Amino acid sequence: MVFISACTQQDTTPEFLKEYSINATDYLLVVDEKVVDLEVLNAMEESEIYEIKINRGPALHLRFGDQGKEGTIAIFTNAFEERRQKQLFTRLQGYLTRNATAQGEYWFVMNGVPLKENWDSLYQLSFSQLLEVGELSAKATKMLYGDQTTGQTVLVNTKKKRD
């Protein structure tokens, strides 16, 4: 007599991930850029989550080694996103302050549009509007904007307003 037993692994994927039709145990789990286990994910409330990204590809293997070879579920919390935006806001304020005292050390581009000398609108931005703030390399600046630039180029991207 032969007994055949089938073991079925219970799916413990959190409800907020089931809409992606994935089994969370197949992926490396990352919350706020830290690798976590499934228990941490199951303890999270959906209202805490700002963004979920399902990532696959060879770059993950480079970053996470064999752990990331199947892909990652990257979750960012509201608190993490707010800290990130405040850091961007502080960086932008630093550029604006240095630019005001250094007489045009920086050339600002907001959402792909050069602000030339009219960069006062950047003072109107709140931290929650910021998506990216950083310097653009001299080579990239020259390629995108030609010789119209003066000083170092600061790229500012904001979130698009939803209708």
Accessible surface in RSA format (square Angstrom, percent):
REM  Atomic radii and reference values for relative SASA: ProtOr
REM  Chains: A
REM  Algorithm: Lee & Richards
REM  Probe-radius: 1.40
REM  Slices: 20
REM RES _ NUM      All-atoms   Total-Side   Main-Chain    Non-polar    All polar
REM                ABS   REL    ABS   REL    ABS   REL    ABS   REL    ABS   REL
RES MET A   1   203.98 105.6 120.98  80.1  82.99 197.6 122.53 104.2  81.45 107.9
RES VAL A   2   129.53  85.2 101.34  91.7  28.19  67.9 104.31  90.6  25.22  68.4
RES PHE A   3   172.04  86.1 144.49  89.5  27.55  71.7 146.31  88.7  25.73  73.6
RES ILE A   4   162.10  92.2 126.36  94.1  35.74  86.2 129.11  93.0  32.99  89.5
RES SER A   5   100.36  84.8  71.47  95.4  28.89  66.6  46.11  98.2  54.24  76.0
RES ALA A   6    91.68  84.3  56.38  87.0  35.30  80.3  61.95  87.2  29.73  78.8
RES CYS A   7   128.54  97.2  92.90 103.6  35.65  83.8  38.92  98.6  89.62  96.6
RES THR A   8   125.01  88.9  97.03  98.4  27.97  66.7  70.66  94.9  54.35  82.2
RES GLN A   9   150.62  84.2 115.86  84.7  34.75  82.7  50.71 107.9  99.91  75.8
RES GLN A  10   147.65  82.6 130.35  95.3  17.30  41.2  44.90  95.6 102.75  77.9
RES ASP A  11    71.23  49.9  52.34  52.1  18.89  44.7  30.55  71.9  40.67  40.6
RES THR A  12    60.83  43.3  51.92  52.6   8.91  21.2  55.76  74.9   5.07   7.7
RES THR A  13     6.01   4.3   0.03   0.0   5.98  14.3   0.00   0.0   6.01   9.1
RES PRO A  14     9.66   7.0   3.75   3.4   5.90  21.5   9.66   8.0   0.00   0.0
RES GLU A  15   135.33  77.7 121.35  91.8  13.97  33.3  66.92 129.4  68.41  55.9
RES PHE A  16    16.69   8.3  10.52   6.5   6.16  16.0  14.70   8.9   1.98   5.7
RES LEU A  17     0.00   0.0   0.00   0.0   0.00   0.0   0.00   0.0   0.00   0.0
RES LYS A  18    85.00  41.5  71.98  44.2  13.01  31.0  41.22  37.1  43.78  46.6
RES GLU A  19   138.14  79.3  98.36  74.4  39.78  94.7  45.77  88.5  92.37  75.4
RES TYR A  20    85.25  39.8  64.58  36.7  20.68  53.8  48.38  36.4  36.88  45.5
RES SER A  21   105.12  88.8  68.57  91.5  36.55  84.2  48.00 102.2  57.12  80.0
RES ILE A  22    30.92  17.6  15.92  11.9  15.00  36.2  24.35  17.5   6.56  17.8
RES ASN A  23    50.90  35.1  46.05  44.5   4.85  11.7  15.21  36.6  35.69  34.5
RES ALA A  24     0.13   0.1   0.00   0.0   0.13   0.3   0.00   0.0   0.13   0.3
RES THR A  25    66.12  47.0  32.14  32.6  33.98  81.0  36.03  48.4  30.09  45.5
RES ASP A  26    86.09  60.3  73.02  72.7  13.07  30.9  25.41  59.8  60.69  60.5
RES TYR A  27    34.11  15.9  20.93  11.9  13.18  34.3   9.11   6.8  25.01  30.8
RES LEU A  28    19.98  11.1  13.91   9.9   6.08  15.3  18.22  12.8   1.76   4.7
RES LEU A  29    11.10   6.2   9.93   7.1   1.17   2.9   9.93   7.0   1.17   3.1
RES VAL A  30     7.42   4.9   7.13   6.5   0.29   0.7   7.13   6.2   0.29   0.8
RES VAL A  31    16.60  10.9  13.72  12.4   2.88   6.9  13.72  11.9   2.88   7.8
RES ASP A  32    26.87  18.8  22.74  22.6   4.13   9.8   9.38  22.1  17.49  17.4
RES GLU A  33   100.38  57.6  79.18  59.9  21.20  50.5  12.62  24.4  87.77  71.7
RES LYS A  34   148.83  72.6 144.53  88.7   4.30  10.2  92.19  83.0  56.64  60.3
RES VAL A  35    72.56  47.7  45.17  40.9  27.39  66.0  45.17  39.3  27.39  74.3
RES VAL A  36    33.59  22.1  17.26  15.6  16.32  39.3  26.42  23.0   7.16  19.4
RES ASP A  37    78.77  55.2  70.55  70.2   8.22  19.4  36.18  85.1  42.59  42.5
RES LEU A  38    25.93  14.4  22.98  16.4   2.95   7.4  22.98  16.1   2.95   7.9
RES GLU A  39   120.90  69.4 114.80  86.8   6.10  14.5  65.22 126.2  55.67  45.5
RES VAL A  40    66.94  44.0  62.70  56.8   4.24  10.2  66.28  57.6   0.66   1.8
RES LEU A  41     0.55   0.3   0.55   0.4   0.00   0.0   0.55   0.4   0.00   0.0
RES ASN A  42    72.95  50.3  47.00  45.4  25.95  62.5  23.74  57.1  49.21  47.6
RES ALA A  43    80.55  74.1  49.05  75.7  31.49  71.6  60.92  85.8  19.63  52.0
RES MET A  44    23.67  12.3  11.87   7.9  11.80  28.1  12.90  11.0  10.77  14.3
RES GLU A  45   111.63  64.1 110.05  83.3   1.59   3.8  33.43  64.7  78.21  63.9
RES GLU A  46   112.77  64.7 102.80  77.8   9.97  23.7  36.61  70.8  76.16  62.2
RES SER A  47    96.22  81.3  67.66  90.3  28.56  65.8  58.89 125.4  37.33  52.3
RES GLU A  48    74.58  42.8  68.22  51.6   6.36  15.1  33.35  64.5  41.23  33.7
RES ILE A  49    27.61  15.7   8.88   6.6  18.73  45.2   8.88   6.4  18.73  50.8
RES TYR A  50    92.03  43.0  64.83  36.9  27.20  70.8  48.05  36.1  43.98  54.2
RES GLU A  51    64.90  37.3  58.94  44.6   5.95  14.2  18.79  36.3  46.11  37.6
RES ILE A  52    33.42  19.0  13.97  10.4  19.45  46.9  13.97  10.1  19.45  52.8
RES LYS A  53    93.56  45.6  89.36  54.8   4.20  10.0  42.66  38.4  50.90  54.2
RES ILE A  54    56.74  32.3  26.94  20.1  29.80  71.8  26.94  19.4  29.80  80.9
RES ASN A  55    46.85  32.3  42.95  41.5   3.90   9.4  12.66  30.5  34.20  33.1
RES ARG A  56   155.14  65.1 122.31  62.3  32.83  78.2  50.29  68.7 104.86  63.6
RES GLY A  57    33.01  40.7   0.00   N/A  33.01  40.7  25.29  69.4   7.72  17.3
RES PRO A  58   117.93  85.9 108.41  98.8   9.51  34.6 116.18  95.9   1.75  10.9
RES ALA A  59    69.87  64.2  64.49  99.5   5.38  12.2  65.66  92.5   4.21  11.2
RES LEU A  60    22.32  12.4  22.20  15.9   0.11   0.3  22.32  15.7   0.00   0.0
RES HIS A  61    79.89  43.7  77.37  53.8   2.52   6.4  56.51  58.2  23.38  27.2
RES LEU A  62   158.02  88.0 126.18  90.3  31.84  80.0 129.44  90.9  28.57  76.9
RES ARG A  63   157.38  66.1 122.59  62.5  34.78  82.8  51.27  70.1 106.11  64.3
RES PHE A  64    35.75  17.9  20.90  12.9  14.86  38.7  27.96  17.0   7.79  22.3
RES GLY A  65    30.68  37.8   0.00   N/A  30.68  37.8  28.35  77.8   2.33   5.2
RES ASP A  66   102.18  71.6  89.55  89.1  12.63  29.9  28.32  66.7  73.86  73.7
RES GLN A  67   115.88  64.8  94.37  69.0  21.51  51.2  42.38  90.2  73.50  55.7
RES GLY A  68     0.26   0.3   0.00   N/A   0.26   0.3   0.00   0.0   0.26   0.6
RES LYS A  69   125.61  61.3  99.73  61.2  25.89  61.6  49.57  44.6  76.04  81.0
RES GLU A  70    88.83  51.0  87.34  66.1   1.48   3.5  33.63  65.1  55.20  45.1
RES GLY A  71     0.45   0.6   0.00   N/A   0.45   0.6   0.13   0.3   0.32   0.7
RES THR A  72     1.99   1.4   1.99   2.0   0.00   0.0   0.38   0.5   1.62   2.4
RES ILE A  73     0.65   0.4   0.00   0.0   0.65   1.6   0.00   0.0   0.65   1.8
RES ALA A  74     9.88   9.1   9.88  15.2   0.00   0.0   9.88  13.9   0.00   0.0
RES ILE A  75     0.54   0.3   0.08   0.1   0.46   1.1   0.08   0.1   0.46   1.2
RES PHE A  76    35.20  17.6  35.20  21.8   0.00   0.0  35.20  21.3   0.00   0.0
RES THR A  77    15.50  11.0  15.50  15.7   0.00   0.0  13.74  18.5   1.76   2.7
RES ASN A  78    66.01  45.5  61.29  59.2   4.72  11.4  32.07  77.2  33.93  32.8
RES ALA A  79    59.85  55.0  49.25  76.0  10.60  24.1  56.67  79.8   3.18   8.4
RES PHE A  80    33.22  16.6  32.81  20.3   0.41   1.1  32.81  19.9   0.41   1.2
RES GLU A  81    13.21   7.6  13.21  10.0   0.00   0.0   4.01   7.8   9.20   7.5
RES GLU A  82    78.70  45.2  77.66  58.8   1.04   2.5  16.31  31.5  62.39  50.9
RES ARG A  83   130.15  54.6 128.09  65.3   2.06   4.9  68.41  93.5  61.74  37.4
RES ARG A  84    68.17  28.6  66.46  33.9   1.72   4.1  44.61  61.0  23.56  14.3
RES GLN A  85     8.42   4.7   8.42   6.2   0.00   0.0   0.00   0.0   8.42   6.4
RES LYS A  86    96.66  47.2  95.08  58.3   1.58   3.8  52.95  47.7  43.71  46.6
RES GLN A  87   118.24  66.1 110.19  80.5   8.05  19.2  37.70  80.2  80.54  61.1
RES LEU A  88    12.26   6.8  12.26   8.8   0.00   0.0  12.26   8.6   0.00   0.0
RES PHE A  89    62.91  31.5  62.91  39.0   0.00   0.0  62.91  38.1   0.00   0.0
RES THR A  90    96.07  68.3  90.40  91.6   5.66  13.5  67.90  91.2  28.16  42.6
RES ARG A  91   110.86  46.5 100.59  51.3  10.27  24.4  31.77  43.4  79.09  47.9
RES LEU A  92     0.00   0.0   0.00   0.0   0.00   0.0   0.00   0.0   0.00   0.0
RES GLN A  93    50.91  28.5  50.37  36.8   0.53   1.3  28.07  59.8  22.83  17.3
RES GLY A  94    21.75  26.8   0.00   N/A  21.75  26.8  21.56  59.2   0.19   0.4
RES TYR A  95    13.95   6.5  13.95   7.9   0.00   0.0   1.23   0.9  12.72  15.7
RES LEU A  96     0.84   0.5   0.84   0.6   0.00   0.0   0.84   0.6   0.00   0.0
RES THR A  97    84.04  59.8  80.04  81.1   4.00   9.5  59.38  79.8  24.66  37.3
RES ARG A  98   107.25  45.0 106.47  54.3   0.78   1.9  54.96  75.1  52.29  31.7
RES ASN A  99     1.36   0.9   0.19   0.2   1.17   2.8   0.00   0.0   1.36   1.3
RES ALA A 100    54.42  50.0  31.58  48.7  22.85  52.0  36.61  51.6  17.81  47.2
RES THR A 101   106.41  75.7  76.62  77.7  29.79  71.0  70.08  94.1  36.33  54.9
RES ALA A 102    46.10  42.4  21.74  33.6  24.36  55.4  31.39  44.2  14.72  39.0
RES GLN A 103   161.58  90.4 130.91  95.7  30.68  73.0  57.40 122.2 104.18  79.0
RES GLY A 104    37.24  45.9   0.00   N/A  37.24  45.9  22.46  61.6  14.78  33.1
RES GLU A 105    76.41  43.9  66.44  50.3   9.98  23.8  33.87  65.5  42.54  34.7
RES TYR A 106    18.91   8.8  12.37   7.0   6.54  17.0   1.90   1.4  17.01  21.0
RES TRP A 107    10.66   4.3   9.98   4.8   0.68   1.6   6.14   3.3   4.52   7.3
RES PHE A 108     0.25   0.1   0.14   0.1   0.11   0.3   0.14   0.1   0.11   0.3
RES VAL A 109     0.03   0.0   0.00   0.0   0.03   0.1   0.03   0.0   0.00   0.0
RES MET A 110    39.23  20.3  36.50  24.2   2.73   6.5  36.50  31.0   2.73   3.6
RES ASN A 111    74.82  51.6  51.05  49.3  23.77  57.2  29.36  70.7  45.45  43.9
RES GLY A 112    43.54  53.7   0.00   N/A  43.54  53.7  26.32  72.2  17.21  38.6
RES VAL A 113    92.55  60.9  92.55  83.8   0.00   0.0  92.55  80.4   0.00   0.0
RES PRO A 114    33.56  24.5  23.62  21.5   9.93  36.1  23.62  19.5   9.93  61.7
RES LEU A 115    25.92  14.4  20.31  14.5   5.61  14.1  23.73  16.7   2.18   5.9
RES LYS A 116   121.59  59.3 113.42  69.6   8.17  19.4  89.54  80.6  32.05  34.1
RES GLU A 117   162.25  93.2 144.38 109.2  17.87  42.6  58.03 112.2 104.23  85.1
RES ASN A 118   107.58  74.2 101.41  98.0   6.17  14.8  33.13  79.7  74.45  72.0
RES TRP A 119    43.47  17.4  43.47  21.0   0.00   0.0  29.93  16.0  13.54  22.0
RES ASP A 120    91.06  63.8  90.26  89.8   0.81   1.9  27.55  64.8  63.52  63.3
RES SER A 121    44.61  37.7  37.74  50.4   6.86  15.8  38.91  82.9   5.69   8.0
RES LEU A 122     0.09   0.0   0.09   0.1   0.00   0.0   0.09   0.1   0.00   0.0
RES TYR A 123   105.20  49.1  81.22  46.2  23.97  62.4  69.48  52.2  35.72  44.0
RES GLN A 124   149.11  83.4 117.99  86.2  31.12  74.1  38.89  82.8 110.22  83.6
RES LEU A 125    20.01  11.1  14.76  10.6   5.25  13.2  14.89  10.5   5.12  13.8
RES SER A 126    49.73  42.0  44.39  59.2   5.34  12.3  44.11  93.9   5.62   7.9
RES PHE A 127    64.47  32.3  63.81  39.5   0.67   1.7  63.81  38.7   0.67   1.9
RES SER A 128    57.10  48.3  51.65  68.9   5.45  12.6  30.50  64.9  26.60  37.3
RES GLN A 129    65.04  36.4  62.75  45.9   2.28   5.4  24.87  52.9  40.17  30.5
RES LEU A 130     0.00   0.0   0.00   0.0   0.00   0.0   0.00   0.0   0.00   0.0
RES LEU A 131    88.37  49.2  81.96  58.6   6.40  16.1  81.96  57.6   6.40  17.2
RES GLU A 132    80.93  46.5  79.56  60.2   1.37   3.3  25.39  49.1  55.54  45.3
RES VAL A 133     2.16   1.4   0.00   0.0   2.16   5.2   0.00   0.0   2.16   5.8
RES GLY A 134    20.07  24.8   0.00   N/A  20.07  24.8  20.07  55.1   0.00   0.0
RES GLU A 135    93.18  53.5  60.09  45.5  33.09  78.8  18.69  36.1  74.49  60.8
RES LEU A 136    28.08  15.6  27.12  19.4   0.96   2.4  27.98  19.6   0.10   0.3
RES SER A 137    67.12  56.7  51.86  69.2  15.26  35.2  52.69 112.2  14.43  20.2
RES ALA A 138    81.50  74.9  66.28 102.3  15.22  34.6  72.22 101.7   9.27  24.6
RES LYS A 139   171.90  83.9 161.29  99.0  10.61  25.3 111.31 100.2  60.59  64.5
RES ALA A 140    25.26  23.2  23.35  36.0   1.91   4.3  24.79  34.9   0.47   1.3
RES THR A 141     7.20   5.1   7.20   7.3   0.00   0.0   6.75   9.1   0.45   0.7
RES LYS A 142   118.93  58.0 112.28  68.9   6.65  15.8  91.84  82.7  27.09  28.9
RES MET A 143   153.37  79.4 118.82  78.6  34.55  82.3  92.85  78.9  60.52  80.2
RES LEU A 144   110.55  61.6  80.61  57.7  29.94  75.3  82.78  58.1  27.77  74.7
RES TYR A 145    32.05  15.0  23.21  13.2   8.84  23.0  19.19  14.4  12.86  15.9
RES GLY A 146    31.95  39.4   0.00   N/A  31.95  39.4  27.95  76.7   4.00   9.0
RES ASP A 147   118.20  82.8  87.26  86.8  30.94  73.2  40.81  96.0  77.39  77.2
RES GLN A 148    87.33  48.8  59.41  43.4  27.92  66.5  37.44  79.7  49.89  37.8
RES THR A 149    32.94  23.4  17.39  17.6  15.54  37.0   0.00   0.0  32.94  49.8
RES THR A 150    87.94  62.5  82.16  83.3   5.79  13.8  73.61  98.9  14.33  21.7
RES GLY A 151    54.96  67.8   0.00   N/A  54.96  67.8  25.92  71.1  29.04  65.0
RES GLN A 152    61.60  34.4  53.45  39.1   8.16  19.4  19.02  40.5  42.59  32.3
RES THR A 153     1.80   1.3   0.44   0.4   1.35   3.2   0.00   0.0   1.80   2.7
RES VAL A 154     0.00   0.0   0.00   0.0   0.00   0.0   0.00   0.0   0.00   0.0
RES LEU A 155    35.07  19.5  35.07  25.1   0.00   0.0  35.07  24.6   0.00   0.0
RES VAL A 156     0.00   0.0   0.00   0.0   0.00   0.0   0.00   0.0   0.00   0.0
RES ASN A 157    34.19  23.6  34.19  33.0   0.00   0.0   8.04  19.4  26.15  25.3
RES THR A 158    19.51  13.9  13.96  14.1   5.56  13.2   4.50   6.0  15.01  22.7
RES LYS A 159    67.26  32.8  52.52  32.2  14.74  35.1  41.68  37.5  25.58  27.2
RES LYS A 160   187.62  91.5 163.83 100.5  23.79  56.6 115.89 104.3  71.73  76.4
RES LYS A 161   184.45  90.0 155.57  95.5  28.88  68.8 104.82  94.3  79.63  84.8
RES ARG A 162   231.41  97.2 197.31 100.6  34.09  81.2  73.84 100.9 157.57  95.5
RES ASP A 163   194.14 136.0 120.16 119.6  73.98 174.9  71.30 167.8 122.84 122.5
END  Absolute sums over single chains surface
CHAIN  1 A    11116.6       8942.4       2174.2       6081.6       5035.1
END  Absolute sums over all chains
TOTAL         11116.6       8942.4       2174.2       6081.6       5035.1
